[in-house]
C-alpha cells in the first residue's frame, strides 16, 4: 500500500498519525458483500443501501431504469416537502483537501470507491455540478464504471438528470453532457442560471440560452444572492420539476456553498440544504496549497451523525446524516 503526495509542502505530523490509523482500520476491516474481490460487484454496496434507504425499503429493481420517465424508481426520501433529498458527496485527501491550488481538480478516488460513486448515481433522480467542474473536466456524469449487465438483458442502469449551476450560461454547447443526450446515451441536461438586470447583459444571456437550448439543454432561471444562485430557490425549483433526490458531486466551490448554507441553518428556522454526506478519504497528502472546506465542519458535529464506515480498495468511505430536530 502506497501513499501519494501531490504537493511538495508536507503538512504537520498530526496528519501522518491519522494516516497510520486509517491504514490500520483499512487493513483489518472486513468489507461486506463482494466489494473487495477481484471481480466487480453486480449489486450496489450495502453501505449505500443502509445509508440512503430505510431498513424496510424493497430494493428490487434499484439502480435500474424503469423503462419510462413517468414510472418512478426507488430513491432516497426527503424529510422536507419543499425540496429533494440532498446527498453531498466528495473525495478528500487525508489532510482534508478537496481540490488542488486554485480549485484545480485532483483525482483522489481509487477504482473501487469510484465504482461506489457510480452506484450512488443510479440511486438519485439528478446529479449536480458547478460550471467550473463542467468547463474544466467536461464530465459525463454517467454510470460507465459499473459492471456490465447480463448479456441479452433489456435492462439498463438508471441515469441521473445532469444539473449544472451556471449563473452566466457559460456551458459549452459542444460539451459531453449535451453530446451524450443528442446521441441517446444520456439524459437532457438542465442548466440553472440567473438572469442579469442590465439590457446588454440580458441580450448576451439570451443568446447563450438559445445556443444551449438548440444543443439540447433545458435552461431554467432562479434568483441569485450576491452573484451566486440561491440554493434554497434552486432546490425548491427542482422539487417543483419532479426531482425527488439530488446528488451533489462538486466542484470545490459548490461543496463549500452547500456546507456553508447548511451550517447557517443550524439552530435556526431555515430548512437545511443537505441531508446526507458521503466522504471518500484517499491516502493522499495534498499540502497547504490545496483547497479545503472553508466552513468549519467541527461547528456542525452536534448535527452531523456518523452512520457507516467502510473500506473500498485503498480508500475509506464514511457516511453521515444531518439531524436538526
Buried (B, 14 or more C-beta within 10 A) or exposed (E): EEEEEBBEEEBEEEBBEBBEEBBEEBEEEEBBBEBBEEEBBEBBBBBBBBBBBEEEBEEEEBBBBEEEEEEEBBBBBBBBEEBBBBBBBBBBBBBBBBBBBEBEBBEBBBEBBBBBBBBBBBBBBBBBBBBBBBBEBEBBBBBEBBBEEEEEEEEEBBBBBBBBBBBBBBBBBEBBBBBBBEEEEBBBBBBBBBBBEEEEEEEEBBEBBEBBEEBBBEBBBBEBEEEEBBBBBBBBBBBEBEBBBBBBBBBBBBBBBBBBBBBEBBEEEEBBBBBBBBBBBBBBBBBEBBBBBEBEBEEBEEBBEEBBBBBBBBBBBBBBBBEBE
